[in-house]
Amino acid sequence: MTTRARAYDATVGAREQLSPHLVRLTLDGLDGFTSTGVPDEWVGLVVPGQFQSRYYTVRAWEERSLVLDVVVHDVGLVTEWASRDCAGDTVVVTEPKGSFMLPPDAGWLLLVGDLTAMPAMARIVETHPDLPTRVWAEVPDDLDGYLASTADVTWLEPPGVASSRLAEVVEGIEWPEGEGYFWMAGESSQMRAIRKHLMRERRLAPAAYDVMGYWRGGAERQPRAVDPGPIWRAGKAAGKTGD
Ligand SMILES: Cc1cc2nc3c(=O)[nH]c(=O)nc-3n(C[C@H](O)[C@H](O)[C@H](O)COP(=O)(O)OP(=O)(O)OC[C@H]3O[C@@H](n4cnc5c(N)ncnc54)[C@H](O)[C@@H]3O)c2cc1C
């Protein structure tokens, strides 16, 4: 038995600029891929010339096509690739995993997130149109219409590049009566503060919330992470010397 996640080759069938910082990629030809059905499910994405993956939410899935909405920020492996015309490129996608687990007695949903959380929040809202849902979205672009109209959305402007006020926003929320579910994703250090608040001040049971660190701010730029093996082999096959 192997513990390695299954991987699928796919081709970028379309690239669409949804807003200045959000690019929609449609990946085609995923033979054998099956969605978990969990609305915040994500896959690992490996772009050409790289061997490290980055995680992206499955915004939509139909037959053999997968839709990912990718945030393009300052620098990053996927950001730089997705900022260019990448249609026709071949990528690798790993098996999906999900985390959102709505308790059966939940009478409402609260969703909070930054731009990276928008694909998951959009899919969660679409999946639960009958559940009263409030969303706080901290995004730098105008994404009016991105979330289904069944949600009551508060749009917040980020205080600066790669900074967030979501921890303060959560501390100020007026919580609905009764049982519900709180889902949130964004920059990891903010998420740590929020988990503490939910556990210590709000005393929520672990099953009543899900708070995910989606990216790490302030971290040094990741190394280019180019796997030299395939490049060396391709060069050798083309008759180049080791130099
Ligand atoms: C479960 C899960 C689901 C996710 N779903 C999505 C999704 O649907 N769409 C999406 O765009 N992202 C999503 N993310 C976040 C995404 O994986 C990270 O933002 C990732 O680091 C982006 O890779 P990169 O190659 O562009 O940058 P990296 O090479 O990883 O990072 C380079 C630098 O950019 C900074 N950085 C990384 N992300 C951001 C950001 N968003 N804003 C500002 N600075 C940043 C880092 O601090 C680092 O210094 C998800 C993450 C997880 C864990």
The ligand as a MOL file (V3000), in Angstrom:
LIG
                    3D

  0  0  0     0  0            999 V3000
M  V30 BEGIN CTAB
M  V30 COUNTS 53 58 0 0 0
M  V30 BEGIN ATOM
M  V30 1 C -6.5160 24.4410 1.8980 0
M  V30 2 C -6.0360 25.6570 1.1380 0
M  V30 3 C -6.8140 26.1880 0.1010 0
M  V30 4 C -6.3790 27.3200 -0.6070 0
M  V30 5 N -7.1400 27.8010 -1.6220 0
M  V30 6 C -6.7040 28.8570 -2.3520 0
M  V30 7 C -7.4380 29.3480 -3.4840 0
M  V30 8 O -8.5010 28.8130 -3.8600 0
M  V30 9 N -6.9380 30.4210 -4.1590 0
M  V30 10 C -5.7590 31.0080 -3.8040 0
M  V30 11 O -5.3140 31.9470 -4.4710 0
M  V30 12 N -5.0400 30.5620 -2.7260 0
M  V30 13 C -5.4760 29.5190 -2.0270 0
M  V30 14 N -4.7400 29.0600 -0.9560 0
M  V30 15 C -3.5420 29.8100 -0.5650 0
M  V30 16 C -2.3270 29.5020 -1.4510 0
M  V30 17 O -2.0070 28.1100 -1.3500 0
M  V30 18 C -1.1120 30.3420 -0.9310 0
M  V30 19 O -1.4010 31.6950 -1.0040 0
M  V30 20 C 0.1700 30.0160 -1.6910 0
M  V30 21 O 1.2650 30.3830 -0.8870 0
M  V30 22 C 0.2740 30.7300 -3.0210 0
M  V30 23 O 1.4160 30.2490 -3.7030 0
M  V30 24 P 2.4060 31.1670 -4.5510 0
M  V30 25 O 3.2370 30.1960 -5.2990 0
M  V30 26 O 1.6520 32.1940 -5.3100 0
M  V30 27 O 3.2920 31.9310 -3.4660 0
M  V30 28 P 4.4600 31.2700 -2.5460 0
M  V30 29 O 5.6230 30.9060 -3.4080 0
M  V30 30 O 3.8620 30.1830 -1.7230 0
M  V30 31 O 4.8390 32.4670 -1.5830 0
M  V30 32 C 5.6770 33.5390 -1.9580 0
M  V30 33 C 5.4810 34.7040 -1.0050 0
M  V30 34 O 4.1730 35.2250 -1.1680 0
M  V30 35 C 3.5120 35.3800 0.0800 0
M  V30 36 N 2.1020 35.0210 -0.1510 0
M  V30 37 C 1.5780 33.7820 -0.3660 0
M  V30 38 N 0.2490 33.8700 -0.5850 0
M  V30 39 C -0.0660 35.1750 -0.4950 0
M  V30 40 C -1.2870 35.8980 -0.6320 0
M  V30 41 N -2.4470 35.2910 -0.9120 0
M  V30 42 N -1.2460 37.2490 -0.5050 0
M  V30 43 C -0.0910 37.8920 -0.2420 0
M  V30 44 N 1.1020 37.2680 -0.0990 0
M  V30 45 C 1.1080 35.9280 -0.2230 0
M  V30 46 C 4.2290 34.4360 1.0340 0
M  V30 47 O 4.2480 35.0040 2.3220 0
M  V30 48 C 5.6310 34.3410 0.4780 0
M  V30 49 O 6.4430 35.3130 1.0600 0
M  V30 50 C -5.1520 27.9390 -0.2540 0
M  V30 51 C -4.3720 27.3870 0.7780 0
M  V30 52 C -4.8070 26.2770 1.4720 0
M  V30 53 C -3.9490 25.7190 2.5800 0
M  V30 END ATOM
M  V30 BEGIN BOND
M  V30 1 1 1 2
M  V30 2 1 2 3
M  V30 3 2 2 52
M  V30 4 2 3 4
M  V30 5 1 4 5
M  V30 6 1 4 50
M  V30 7 2 5 6
M  V30 8 1 6 7
M  V30 9 1 6 13
M  V30 10 2 7 8
M  V30 11 1 7 9
M  V30 12 1 9 10
M  V30 13 2 10 11
M  V30 14 1 10 12
M  V30 15 2 12 13
M  V30 16 1 13 14
M  V30 17 1 14 15
M  V30 18 1 14 50
M  V30 19 1 15 16
M  V30 20 1 16 17
M  V30 21 1 16 18
M  V30 22 1 18 19
M  V30 23 1 18 20
M  V30 24 1 20 21
M  V30 25 1 20 22
M  V30 26 1 22 23
M  V30 27 1 23 24
M  V30 28 2 24 25
M  V30 29 1 24 26
M  V30 30 1 24 27
M  V30 31 1 27 28
M  V30 32 2 28 29
M  V30 33 1 28 30
M  V30 34 1 28 31
M  V30 35 1 31 32
M  V30 36 1 32 33
M  V30 37 1 33 34
M  V30 38 1 33 48
M  V30 39 1 34 35
M  V30 40 1 35 36
M  V30 41 1 35 46
M  V30 42 1 36 37
M  V30 43 1 36 45
M  V30 44 2 37 38
M  V30 45 1 38 39
M  V30 46 1 39 40
M  V30 47 2 39 45
M  V30 48 1 40 41
M  V30 49 2 40 42
M  V30 50 1 42 43
M  V30 51 2 43 44
M  V30 52 1 44 45
M  V30 53 1 46 47
M  V30 54 1 46 48
M  V30 55 1 48 49
M  V30 56 2 50 51
M  V30 57 1 51 52
M  V30 58 1 52 53
M  V30 END BOND
M  V30 END CTAB
M  END
